[in-house]
Amino acid sequence: MNRRAFSLPELILVLLILAFAGMLIIPSAGSNATAKADAAARMLRSDIEFAQVQTIANPQNPVVLVLADAGDGWWLADSDDPDTPIDRGESGEPYRMTLGEGRGAVAAGVDIEVQQLPGRILQFDTLGGLEGLAIDPRYHLRCEDAQVQLNVR
């Protein structure tokens, strides 16, 4: 007896495998711009939290986050010298993020603007609250048609 057709269980198994493969492939075909803006927002939030924790841990030497004038990155600095990035621990490299380069390569093409933050310098007080004239700063990260907003409170 020669069998020339597939059985129903075999067809169902093949369809299930194809459906599973489709579920893995389709999300990766989505907007790359949204992923880039989201990645930049996550890195920015991480560095804001680092500056806040460093200031709480070492109140006599507060750390600030400074947004680059070009809107393509930021750096962490001592509040006494906001133009000079602090060193990054053991590596000795400056604590600077440039979107599209190094650690920020995944966020190439993202631009950042900040509202309600005079001087583009974010600083925290010794208890971790916002210092100075900053009132609800909002960072807008844009890449092509995608936008992510990050509020600091």
DSSP file (Angstrom, degrees, kcal/mol; ACC not computed):
  #  RESIDUE AA STRUCTURE BP1 BP2  ACC     N-H-->O    O-->H-N    N-H-->O    O-->H-N    TCO  KAPPA ALPHA  PHI   PSI    X-CA   Y-CA   Z-CA
    1    1 A M              0   0    0      0, 0.0     2,-0.4     0, 0.0     0, 0.0   0.000 360.0 360.0 360.0 117.9    0.0    0.0    0.0
    2    2 A N        -     0   0    0      2,-0.0     2,-0.6     0, 0.0     0, 0.0  -0.771 360.0-150.6 -92.9 133.1    1.5    3.3   -1.2
    3    3 A R        +     0   0    0     -2,-0.4     3,-0.0     1,-0.1     0, 0.0  -0.917  22.0 168.2-105.4 122.0    0.7    6.4    0.8
    4    4 A R        +     0   0    0     -2,-0.6     2,-0.3     2,-0.1    -1,-0.1   0.460  55.3  62.6-112.9  -4.0    0.7    9.7   -1.3
    5    5 A A  S    S-     0   0    0      0, 0.0     2,-0.3     0, 0.0     0, 0.0  -0.791  79.6-109.3-121.7 163.0   -1.0   12.2    1.0
    6    6 A F        -     0   0    0     -2,-0.3     2,-0.1     1,-0.1    -2,-0.1  -0.639  34.5-119.1 -87.0 148.5   -0.2   13.7    4.4
    7    7 A S     >  -     0   0    0     -2,-0.3     4,-2.1     1,-0.1     5,-0.2  -0.437  27.6-106.8 -80.8 163.3   -2.3   12.7    7.4
    8    8 A L  H  > S+     0   0    0      1,-0.2     4,-2.5     2,-0.2     5,-0.2   0.900 119.1  52.3 -59.4 -44.5   -4.3   15.4    9.3
    9    9 A P  H  > S+     0   0    0      0, 0.0     4,-2.2     0, 0.0    -1,-0.2   0.882 109.1  51.0 -61.2 -35.5   -2.0   15.4   12.3
   10   10 A E  H  > S+     0   0    0      2,-0.2     4,-2.1     1,-0.2    -2,-0.2   0.915 110.8  48.0 -67.0 -41.9    1.0   15.9   10.0
   11   11 A L  H  X S+     0   0    0     -4,-2.1     4,-2.4     2,-0.2    -1,-0.2   0.910 111.8  49.7 -64.0 -42.4   -0.7   18.9    8.3
   12   12 A I  H  X S+     0   0    0     -4,-2.5     4,-2.5     1,-0.2    -2,-0.2   0.910 109.8  51.4 -63.1 -42.3   -1.6   20.4   11.7
   13   13 A L  H  X S+     0   0    0     -4,-2.2     4,-2.0    -5,-0.2    -1,-0.2   0.912 110.7  47.7 -62.4 -43.3    1.9   20.0   13.0
   14   14 A V  H  X S+     0   0    0     -4,-2.1     4,-2.3     1,-0.2    -1,-0.2   0.911 112.4  49.6 -64.3 -42.6    3.4   21.8    9.9
   15   15 A L  H  X S+     0   0    0     -4,-2.4     4,-2.4     1,-0.2    -2,-0.2   0.887 109.6  51.6 -64.3 -39.0    0.8   24.6   10.2
   16   16 A L  H  X S+     0   0    0     -4,-2.5     4,-2.3     2,-0.2    -1,-0.2   0.905 109.9  49.2 -64.0 -41.2    1.6   25.1   13.9
   17   17 A I  H  X S+     0   0    0     -4,-2.0     4,-2.3     2,-0.2    -2,-0.2   0.917 112.6  47.6 -64.3 -43.4    5.4   25.3   13.1
   18   18 A L  H  X S+     0   0    0     -4,-2.3     4,-2.2     2,-0.2    -2,-0.2   0.891 111.5  50.5 -65.5 -39.0    4.7   27.9   10.4
   19   19 A A  H  X S+     0   0    0     -4,-2.4     4,-2.0     2,-0.2    -2,-0.2   0.909 110.8  49.3 -64.8 -41.6    2.4   29.9   12.6
   20   20 A F  H  X S+     0   0    0     -4,-2.3     4,-1.3     2,-0.2    -2,-0.2   0.910 110.9  49.5 -64.4 -42.6    5.0   29.9   15.4
   21   21 A A  H  X S+     0   0    0     -4,-2.3     4,-1.8     1,-0.2     3,-0.2   0.894 109.5  52.6 -63.2 -39.3    7.7   31.0   13.0
   22   22 A G  H  X S+     0   0    0     -4,-2.2     4,-2.6     1,-0.2    -1,-0.2   0.874 104.4  55.6 -63.5 -38.0    5.5   33.8   11.7
   23   23 A M  H  < S+     0   0    0     -4,-2.0    -1,-0.2     1,-0.2    -2,-0.2   0.822 110.7  46.1 -65.0 -30.0    4.9   35.0   15.3
   24   24 A L  H  < S+     0   0    0     -4,-1.3     4,-0.5    -3,-0.2    -1,-0.2   0.840 117.5  41.8 -79.1 -33.6    8.7   35.4   15.7
   25   25 A I  H >X S+     0   0    0     -4,-1.8     4,-0.6     2,-0.1     3,-0.5   0.885 103.3  62.8 -84.1 -40.9    9.3   37.1   12.4
   26   26 A I  G >< S+     0   0    0     -4,-2.6     3,-1.4     1,-0.2     4,-0.2   0.882  99.4  52.7 -59.6 -45.1    6.4   39.6   12.2
   27   27 A P  G >4 S+     0   0    0      0, 0.0     3,-1.5     0, 0.0    -1,-0.2   0.855 104.5  57.3 -62.0 -31.1    7.3   41.7   15.3
   28   28 A S  G <4 S+     0   0    0     -3,-0.5    -2,-0.2    -4,-0.5    -3,-0.1   0.664  97.6  62.7 -72.2 -13.5   10.8   42.2   14.0
   29   29 A A  G << S+     0   0    0     -3,-1.4    -1,-0.3    -4,-0.6     3,-0.1   0.399  87.7 102.1 -88.1   3.0    9.3   43.8   10.8
   30   30 A G  S <  S-     0   0    0     -3,-1.5     2,-0.4     1,-0.2     3,-0.0   0.118  89.7 -45.0 -73.8-167.6    7.8   46.6   12.9
   31   31 A S     >  -     0   0    0      1,-0.2     4,-1.1     2,-0.1    -1,-0.2  -0.468  42.2-170.3 -70.0 118.0    9.0   50.1   13.2
   32   32 A N  H  > S+     0   0    0     -2,-0.4     4,-2.1     2,-0.2    -1,-0.2   0.787  86.0  62.7 -74.2 -29.3   12.7   50.3   13.8
   33   33 A A  H  > S+     0   0    0      1,-0.2     4,-2.4     2,-0.2     5,-0.2   0.894 101.4  50.6 -64.5 -40.5   12.4   54.1   14.6
   34   34 A T  H  > S+     0   0    0      1,-0.2     4,-2.4     2,-0.2    -1,-0.2   0.909 109.7  50.6 -63.7 -41.9   10.2   53.3   17.6
   35   35 A A  H  X S+     0   0    0     -4,-1.1     4,-2.3     2,-0.2    -2,-0.2   0.889 110.8  49.2 -63.7 -39.4   12.8   50.8   18.9
   36   36 A K  H  X S+     0   0    0     -4,-2.1     4,-2.2     2,-0.2    -2,-0.2   0.927 112.3  46.8 -65.9 -45.2   15.6   53.3   18.5
   37   37 A A  H  X S+     0   0    0     -4,-2.4     4,-2.1     1,-0.2    -2,-0.2   0.891 113.6  49.5 -64.5 -39.2   13.7   56.1   20.3
   38   38 A D  H  X S+     0   0    0     -4,-2.4     4,-2.2     2,-0.2    -1,-0.2   0.900 109.6  51.1 -66.7 -41.0   12.8   53.7   23.1
   39   39 A A  H  X S+     0   0    0     -4,-2.3     4,-2.1     1,-0.2    -2,-0.2   0.912 110.6  48.9 -62.7 -42.3   16.3   52.4   23.5
   40   40 A A  H  X S+     0   0    0     -4,-2.2     4,-2.6     1,-0.2    -1,-0.2   0.904 110.2  51.6 -63.7 -40.9   17.6   56.0   23.8
   41   41 A A  H  X S+     0   0    0     -4,-2.1     4,-2.6     1,-0.2    -2,-0.2   0.890 109.2  50.5 -63.7 -38.9   14.9   56.8   26.4
   42   42 A R  H  X S+     0   0    0     -4,-2.2     4,-2.1     2,-0.2    -1,-0.2   0.903 111.9  46.8 -66.1 -41.0   15.9   53.8   28.5
   43   43 A M  H  X S+     0   0    0     -4,-2.1     4,-2.2     2,-0.2    -2,-0.2   0.911 113.3  49.1 -67.0 -41.2   19.6   54.8   28.4
   44   44 A L  H  X S+     0   0    0     -4,-2.6     4,-2.4     2,-0.2    -2,-0.2   0.930 111.0  49.4 -63.1 -45.7   18.8   58.4   29.3
   45   45 A R  H  X S+     0   0    0     -4,-2.6     4,-2.5     1,-0.2    -1,-0.2   0.901 109.7  52.6 -60.6 -40.9   16.5   57.2   32.2
   46   46 A S  H  X S+     0   0    0     -4,-2.1     4,-2.0     1,-0.2    -1,-0.2   0.913 111.3  45.5 -61.3 -43.6   19.3   55.0   33.4
   47   47 A D  H  X S+     0   0    0     -4,-2.2     4,-2.3     2,-0.2    -1,-0.2   0.848 110.8  53.4 -71.8 -32.9   21.8   57.8   33.4
   48   48 A I  H  X S+     0   0    0     -4,-2.4     4,-2.2     2,-0.2    -2,-0.2   0.936 110.8  47.0 -63.3 -45.4   19.4   60.2   35.1
   49   49 A E  H  X S+     0   0    0     -4,-2.5     4,-2.6     1,-0.2    -2,-0.2   0.877 110.3  53.1 -63.9 -37.4   18.8   57.6   37.9
   50   50 A F  H  X S+     0   0    0     -4,-2.0     4,-2.7     2,-0.2    -1,-0.2   0.927 109.3  48.2 -63.1 -44.7   22.6   57.1   38.2
   51   51 A A  H  X S+     0   0    0     -4,-2.3     4,-1.9     1,-0.2    12,-0.5   0.899 112.4  49.7 -61.9 -40.2   23.1   60.9   38.6
   52   52 A Q  H  X S+     0   0    0     -4,-2.2     4,-2.2     2,-0.2    -2,-0.2   0.931 112.9  45.4 -64.5 -46.5   20.4   61.0   41.3
   53   53 A V  H  X S+     0   0    0     -4,-2.6     4,-2.7     1,-0.2     5,-0.2   0.903 111.6  52.3 -65.8 -41.3   21.8   58.0   43.2
   54   54 A Q  H  X S+     0   0    0     -4,-2.7     4,-1.8     1,-0.2    -1,-0.2   0.890 110.3  49.2 -61.7 -38.3   25.3   59.5   43.0
   55   55 A T  H  < S+     0   0    0     -4,-1.9    -2,-0.2     2,-0.2    -1,-0.2   0.901 112.5  46.7 -68.8 -41.3   24.1   62.8   44.4
   56   56 A I  H  < S+     0   0    0     -4,-2.2    -2,-0.2     1,-0.2    -1,-0.2   0.914 116.2  45.4 -65.1 -42.0   22.2   61.1   47.3
   57   57 A A  H  < S+     0   0    0     -4,-2.7    -2,-0.2     1,-0.3    -1,-0.2   0.784 128.2  26.0 -72.8 -27.7   25.2   58.9   48.1
   58   58 A N    ><  +     0   0    0     -4,-1.8     3,-2.0    -5,-0.2    -1,-0.3  -0.577  69.1 168.8-136.3  70.0   27.7   61.8   47.9
   59   59 A P  T 3  S+     0   0    0      0, 0.0    -1,-0.1     0, 0.0    -2,-0.1   0.714  74.0  62.9 -64.3 -21.9   25.8   65.0   48.7
   60   60 A Q  T 3  S+     0   0    0      1,-0.3    -5,-0.1    66,-0.1    -2,-0.0   0.629 113.1  36.6 -76.5 -10.8   29.0   67.2   49.0
   61   61 A N  S <  S-     0   0    0     -3,-2.0    -1,-0.3    -6,-0.2    -3,-0.1  -0.566  85.5-165.1-138.0  72.0   29.8   66.4   45.3
   62   62 A P        -     0   0    0      0, 0.0    17,-2.3     0, 0.0     2,-0.4  -0.229  10.9-138.6 -64.4 147.6   26.5   66.3   43.3
   63   63 A V  E     -A   78   0A   0    -12,-0.5    61,-0.5    15,-0.2     2,-0.3  -0.886  18.6-163.7-106.2 136.0   26.4   64.8   39.8
   64   64 A V  E     -A   77   0A   0     13,-3.1    13,-2.2    -2,-0.4     2,-0.5  -0.823  16.9-131.9-116.6 156.4   24.4   66.5   37.1
   65   65 A L  E     -AB  76 122A   0     57,-2.4    57,-3.2    -2,-0.3     2,-0.5  -0.951  23.3-163.5-107.6 125.7   23.1   65.4   33.7
   66   66 A V  E     -AB  75 121A   0      9,-3.0     9,-1.9    -2,-0.5     2,-0.4  -0.940  11.3-141.0-114.5 124.7   23.9   67.8   30.9
   67   67 A L  E     -A   74   0A   0     53,-2.5     7,-0.3    -2,-0.5    47,-0.0  -0.704  28.4-113.8 -83.4 130.8   22.1   67.6   27.5
   68   68 A A    >   -     0   0    0      5,-2.4     3,-1.7    -2,-0.4     5,-0.2  -0.339  19.2-124.1 -63.5 143.1   24.3   68.3   24.5
   69   69 A D  T 3  S+     0   0    0      1,-0.3    -1,-0.1     2,-0.1    -2,-0.0   0.834 111.2  56.4 -57.5 -34.4   23.4   71.4   22.6
   70   70 A A  T 3  S-     0   0    0      1,-0.1    -1,-0.3    41,-0.0    42,-0.1   0.608 107.8-126.1 -75.9 -10.8   23.1   69.5   19.4
   71   71 A G  S <  S+     0   0    0     -3,-1.7    41,-2.4     2,-0.2    -2,-0.1   0.712  80.9 111.8  74.3  20.0   20.5   67.1   21.0
   72   72 A D  S    S-     0   0    0     39,-0.2    27,-3.0     1,-0.1     2,-0.3   0.211  83.6 -28.3-110.7  15.3   22.5   64.1   20.1
   73   73 A G  E     - C   0  98A   0     25,-0.2    -5,-2.4    -5,-0.2     2,-0.3  -0.992  54.3-127.0 167.6-166.8   23.5   63.0   23.5
   74   74 A W  E     -AC  67  97A   0     23,-2.0    23,-3.5    -2,-0.3     2,-0.3  -0.948  10.5-148.9-160.3 171.9   24.3   63.9   27.1
   75   75 A W  E     -AC  66  96A   0     -9,-1.9    -9,-3.0    -2,-0.3     2,-0.4  -0.974  17.8-121.4-147.6 162.4   27.0   63.5   29.8
   76   76 A L  E     +A   65   0A   0     19,-2.3    10,-2.8    -2,-0.3    19,-0.3  -0.890  39.3 165.9-105.2 137.9   27.3   63.3   33.5
   77   77 A A  E     -AD  64  85A   0    -13,-2.2   -13,-3.1    -2,-0.4     2,-0.2  -0.932  42.7 -89.3-144.8 163.8   29.4   65.9   35.3
   78   78 A D  E >   -A   63   0A   0      6,-0.6     3,-1.0     3,-0.5   -15,-0.2  -0.540  40.2-123.1 -69.7 145.0   30.2   67.4   38.7
   79   79 A S  T 3  S+     0   0    0    -17,-2.3    -1,-0.1     1,-0.3   -16,-0.1   0.790 111.6  58.2 -63.6 -26.2   27.9   70.2   39.5
   80   80 A D  T 3  S+     0   0    0    -18,-0.3    -1,-0.3     1,-0.3   -17,-0.1   0.746 120.6  25.8 -73.5 -23.8   30.9   72.5   40.0
   81   81 A D    X   +     0   0    0     -3,-1.0     3,-1.6     3,-0.1    -3,-0.5  -0.585  68.0 167.2-139.1  72.6   32.1   71.8   36.4
   82   82 A P  T 3  S+     0   0    0      0, 0.0    -1,-0.1     0, 0.0    -3,-0.1   0.622  72.6  65.0 -68.4 -11.6   29.2   70.9   34.2
   83   83 A D  T 3  S+     0   0    0      1,-0.1    -2,-0.0     2,-0.1    -6,-0.0   0.597  93.9  67.4 -84.9 -10.2   31.2   71.2   31.0
   84   84 A T  S <  S-     0   0    0     -3,-1.6    -6,-0.6    -6,-0.2    -3,-0.1  -0.940  82.2-131.9-116.6 116.5   33.5   68.4   31.8
   85   85 A P  B     -D   77   0A   0      0, 0.0    -8,-0.3     0, 0.0    11,-0.1  -0.320  24.5-118.0 -63.1 144.8   32.2   64.8   32.0
   86   86 A I        -     0   0    0    -10,-2.8     9,-3.3     9,-0.3     2,-0.2  -0.334  37.7 -92.8 -72.9 165.1   33.1   62.7   35.0
   87   87 A D  B     -E   94   0B   0      7,-0.2     2,-1.3     8,-0.1    -1,-0.1  -0.544  30.8-121.2 -81.3 148.3   35.2   59.5   34.5
   88   88 A R    >>  -     0   0    0      5,-3.2     3,-1.2    -2,-0.2     4,-0.7  -0.674  49.7 -95.7 -91.9  81.8   33.4   56.2   34.1
   89   89 A G  G >4 S-     0   0    0     -2,-1.3     3,-0.7     1,-0.2    -1,-0.1  -0.090  95.5  -5.2  51.7-132.0   34.8   54.2   37.0
   90   90 A E  G 34 S+     0   0    0      1,-0.2    -1,-0.2     2,-0.1    -2,-0.0   0.761 127.9  63.3 -70.8 -27.3   37.8   51.9   36.3
   91   91 A S  G <4 S-     0   0    0     -3,-1.2    -1,-0.2     1,-0.1    -2,-0.2   0.801  89.7-145.2 -70.5 -26.8   37.9   52.5   32.5
   92   92 A G    <<  +     0   0    0     -4,-0.7    -3,-0.1    -3,-0.7    -1,-0.1   0.475  50.5 138.4  75.8   0.9   38.7   56.2   33.0
   93   93 A E        -     0   0    0     -5,-0.5    -5,-3.2     1,-0.1    -1,-0.3  -0.447  64.2 -93.0 -75.1 153.0   36.6   57.1   29.9
   94   94 A P  B     -E   87   0B   0      0, 0.0     2,-2.1     0, 0.0    -7,-0.2  -0.400  32.4-118.2 -66.2 142.8   34.4   60.2   30.1
   95   95 A Y        +     0   0    0     -9,-3.3   -19,-2.3   -19,-0.3     2,-0.4  -0.531  67.3 137.1 -81.5  75.0   30.8   59.5   31.2
   96   96 A R  E     -C   75   0A   0     -2,-2.1     2,-0.5   -21,-0.2   -21,-0.2  -0.967  41.1-157.2-127.3 137.8   29.4   60.8   27.8
   97   97 A M  E     -C   74   0A   0    -23,-3.5   -23,-2.0    -2,-0.4     2,-0.5  -0.973   9.5-178.7-116.6 122.2   26.7   59.3   25.7
   98   98 A T  E >   -C   73   0A   0     -2,-0.5     3,-2.1     3,-0.3     6,-0.4  -0.978  30.7-125.2-118.6 117.4   26.5   60.2   22.0
   99   99 A L  T 3  S+     0   0    0    -27,-3.0    10,-0.3    -2,-0.5     6,-0.2  -0.411  96.8  26.9 -65.8 128.4   23.6   58.6   20.2
  100  100 A G  T 3  S+     0   0    0      4,-2.8     2,-0.3     1,-0.3     5,-0.3   0.311 109.6  85.0 101.9  -6.2   24.8   56.6   17.2
  101  101 A E  S X  S-     0   0    0     -3,-2.1     3,-2.3     6,-0.1    -3,-0.3  -0.962  95.4 -34.4-129.8 146.7   28.3   55.9   18.7
  102  102 A G  G >  S+     0   0    0     -2,-0.3     3,-1.9     1,-0.3     4,-0.2  -0.172 133.2   3.7  52.2-126.7   29.6   53.2   21.1
  103  103 A R  G >  S+     0   0    0      1,-0.3     3,-0.5     2,-0.1    -1,-0.3   0.774 136.3  55.1 -60.5 -27.4   27.0   52.3   23.7
  104  104 A G  G X  S+     0   0    0     -3,-2.3    -4,-2.8    -6,-0.4     3,-1.7   0.275  73.3 106.4 -90.4  10.5   24.5   54.6   21.9
  105  105 A A  G X  S+     0   0    0     -3,-1.9     3,-1.3    -5,-0.3    -1,-0.2   0.828  72.3  61.8 -60.0 -32.5   24.9   52.9   18.5
  106  106 A V  G <  S+     0   0    0     -3,-0.5    -1,-0.3     1,-0.3   -67,-0.2   0.671 102.1  53.7 -68.3 -14.9   21.5   51.3   18.8
  107  107 A A  G X  S+     0   0    0     -3,-1.7     3,-1.6   -68,-0.1    -1,-0.3  -0.053  74.6 153.0-110.9  31.0   19.9   54.8   18.9
  108  108 A A  T <   +     0   0    0     -3,-1.3    -8,-0.2     1,-0.2     3,-0.1  -0.380  66.7  24.6 -61.7 135.9   21.4   56.3   15.8
  109  109 A G  T 3  S+     0   0    0      1,-0.3    35,-0.4   -10,-0.3     2,-0.4   0.454  88.3 131.6  89.8   1.6   19.2   59.0   14.3
  110  110 A V    <   -     0   0    0     -3,-1.6     2,-0.4    33,-0.1    -1,-0.3  -0.735  38.6-161.7 -90.0 134.5   17.5   59.9   17.6
  111  111 A D  E     -F  142   0C   0     31,-2.8    31,-2.8    -2,-0.4     2,-0.4  -0.897   4.8-151.0-113.3 145.8   17.3   63.6   18.5
  112  112 A I  E     +F  141   0C   0    -41,-2.4     2,-0.3    -2,-0.4    29,-0.2  -0.953  14.8 176.8-121.3 135.6   16.5   64.8   22.0
  113  113 A E  E     -F  140   0C   0     27,-2.1    27,-3.2    -2,-0.4     2,-0.4  -0.961  13.6-153.2-127.4 150.8   14.9   68.0   23.1
  114  114 A V  E     -F  139   0C   0     -2,-0.3     2,-0.3    25,-0.2     3,-0.2  -0.983   4.9-161.8-127.3 139.7   14.1   69.1   26.7
  115  115 A Q  E    S+F  138   0C   0     23,-2.4    23,-2.0    -2,-0.4    -2,-0.0  -0.878  70.4  17.9-116.6 151.3   11.3   71.3   27.9
  116  116 A Q  S    S+     0   0    0     -2,-0.3    19,-1.1    21,-0.2    -1,-0.2   0.853  92.7 110.5  60.1  40.2   11.0   73.1   31.2
  117  117 A L    >   -     0   0    0     -3,-0.2     3,-1.8    17,-0.2    -1,-0.1  -0.731  59.3-147.9-142.8  91.1   14.7   72.7   32.1
  118  118 A P  G >  S+     0   0    0      0, 0.0     3,-0.9     0, 0.0    15,-0.1  -0.322  83.2   9.8 -60.1 135.9   16.7   76.0   32.0
  119  119 A G  G 3  S-     0   0    0      1,-0.2     3,-0.1   -53,-0.0   -52,-0.1   0.455 108.0 -99.2  77.2   0.3   20.3   75.6   30.9
  120  120 A R  G <  S+     0   0    0     -3,-1.8   -53,-2.5     1,-0.2     2,-0.5   0.708  88.2 126.6  59.5  21.8   19.8   71.9   29.8
  121  121 A I  E <   -B   66   0A   0     -3,-0.9     2,-0.6   -55,-0.2   -55,-0.2  -0.954  46.4-158.8-116.0 121.8   21.3   70.8   33.2
  122  122 A L  E     +B   65   0A   0    -57,-3.2   -57,-2.4    -2,-0.5     2,-0.4  -0.874  19.2 173.9-100.6 123.4   19.4   68.4   35.4
  123  123 A Q        -     0   0    0     -2,-0.6     8,-3.0     8,-0.4     2,-0.3  -0.973  17.2-151.5-133.9 145.5   20.4   68.4   39.0
  124  124 A F  B     -H  130   0D   0    -61,-0.5     6,-0.2    -2,-0.4     2,-0.1  -0.812  16.3-125.6-112.4 153.5   19.1   66.7   42.1
  125  125 A D    >   -     0   0    0      4,-3.1     3,-1.9    -2,-0.3     6,-0.1  -0.267  44.8 -84.5 -86.4-177.2   19.2   67.8   45.8
  126  126 A T  T 3  S+     0   0    0      1,-0.3    -1,-0.1     2,-0.1   -66,-0.1   0.681 130.0  50.4 -66.1 -17.6   20.6   65.7   48.6
  127  127 A L  T 3  S-     0   0    0      2,-0.1    -1,-0.3   -68,-0.1     3,-0.1   0.390 122.5-101.9 -99.3   2.2   17.3   63.9   49.0
  128  128 A G  S <  S+     0   0    0     -3,-1.9    -2,-0.1     1,-0.3     2,-0.1   0.471  80.2 128.8  93.1   2.7   17.0   63.0   45.3
  129  129 A G  S    S-     0   0    0      1,-0.1    -4,-3.1   -77,-0.0    -1,-0.3  -0.420  71.1 -80.3 -84.1 165.9   14.4   65.7   44.4
  130  130 A L  B     -H  124   0D   0     23,-0.2     2,-0.3    -6,-0.2    -6,-0.3  -0.436  47.9-143.4 -67.9 138.6   14.8   68.1   41.5
  131  131 A E    >   -     0   0    0     -8,-3.0     3,-0.9    -2,-0.1    -8,-0.4  -0.756  51.4 -11.8-103.1 146.4   17.1   71.1   42.3
  132  132 A G  T 3  S-     0   0    0     -2,-0.3    -7,-0.0     1,-0.2    -2,-0.0  -0.368 118.6 -15.2  77.1-141.0   16.8   74.7   41.2
  133  133 A L  T 3  S+     0   0    0     -2,-0.1     2,-0.4   -15,-0.1    -1,-0.2   0.391  91.3 123.6 -87.7   2.4   14.5   75.9   38.5
  134  134 A A    <   +     0   0    0     -3,-0.9     2,-0.5   -11,-0.1   -17,-0.2  -0.514  34.7 179.2 -70.4 120.9   13.6   72.5   37.0
  135  135 A I        -     0   0    0    -19,-1.1    18,-0.1    -2,-0.4    -2,-0.0  -0.916  69.1 -34.3-125.7 103.7    9.8   72.0   37.1
  136  136 A D  S    S-     0   0    0     -2,-0.5    17,-0.1     1,-0.1    -1,-0.1   0.946  77.6-150.9  52.5  59.7    8.7   68.8   35.6
  137  137 A P        -     0   0    0      0, 0.0    15,-2.4     0, 0.0     2,-0.5  -0.327   8.0-156.4 -61.7 142.7   11.4   68.5   32.9
  138  138 A R  E     -FG 115 151C   0    -23,-2.0   -23,-2.4    13,-0.2     2,-0.5  -0.981   4.5-158.2-126.5 121.0   10.3   66.6   29.7
  139  139 A Y  E     -FG 114 150C   0     11,-3.2    11,-2.9    -2,-0.5     2,-0.6  -0.860   6.5-160.3 -97.1 128.2   12.7   64.9   27.4
  140  140 A H  E     -FG 113 149C   0    -27,-3.2   -27,-2.1    -2,-0.5     2,-0.5  -0.949   4.8-167.4-110.0 118.8   11.3   64.3   23.9
  141  141 A L  E     -FG 112 148C   0      7,-3.1     7,-2.6    -2,-0.6     2,-0.4  -0.934  10.5-174.6-109.6 121.7   13.2   61.7   21.9
  142  142 A R  E     +FG 111 147C   0    -31,-2.8   -31,-2.8    -2,-0.5     2,-0.3  -0.931  17.6 173.0-123.7 140.4   12.4   61.5   18.2
  143  143 A C  E >   - G   0 146C   0      3,-2.3     3,-2.6    -2,-0.4     2,-0.2  -0.900  68.8 -53.5-144.0 113.6   13.5   59.2   15.4
  144  144 A E  T 3  S-     0   0    0    -35,-0.4   -35,-0.0    -2,-0.3    -1,-0.0  -0.389 124.1 -17.1  53.6-116.7   11.8   59.6   12.0
  145  145 A D  T 3  S+     0   0    0     -2,-0.2     2,-0.3    -3,-0.1    -1,-0.3   0.426 119.6  94.7 -97.0   1.1    8.1   59.5   12.8
  146  146 A A  E <   -G  143   0C   0     -3,-2.6    -3,-2.3     2,-0.0     2,-0.3  -0.677  50.5-175.5 -96.3 147.5    8.4   57.9   16.2
  147  147 A Q  E     -G  142   0C   0     -2,-0.3     2,-0.4    -5,-0.2    -5,-0.2  -0.999  10.0-171.6-143.7 139.1    8.5   59.9   19.5
  148  148 A V  E     -G  141   0C   0     -7,-2.6    -7,-3.1    -2,-0.3     2,-0.4  -0.994  12.2-152.9-127.0 136.4    9.1   58.9   23.1
  149  149 A Q  E     -G  140   0C   0     -2,-0.4     2,-0.5    -9,-0.2    -9,-0.2  -0.924   5.7-166.5-112.4 135.7    8.6   61.3   26.0
  150  150 A L  E     -G  139   0C   0    -11,-2.9   -11,-3.2    -2,-0.4     2,-0.4  -0.977   6.1-161.7-122.7 116.3   10.4   61.0   29.3
  151  151 A N  E     -G  138   0C   0     -2,-0.5     2,-0.5   -13,-0.2   -13,-0.2  -0.797   3.9-154.2 -98.2 139.6    9.2   63.0   32.3
  152  152 A V              0   0    0    -15,-2.4   -16,-0.1    -2,-0.4    -2,-0.0  -0.962 360.0 360.0-114.4 123.2   11.4   63.6   35.3
  153  153 A R              0   0    0     -2,-0.5   -23,-0.2   -17,-0.1    -1,-0.1   0.345 360.0 360.0-130.1 360.0    9.7   64.3   38.6
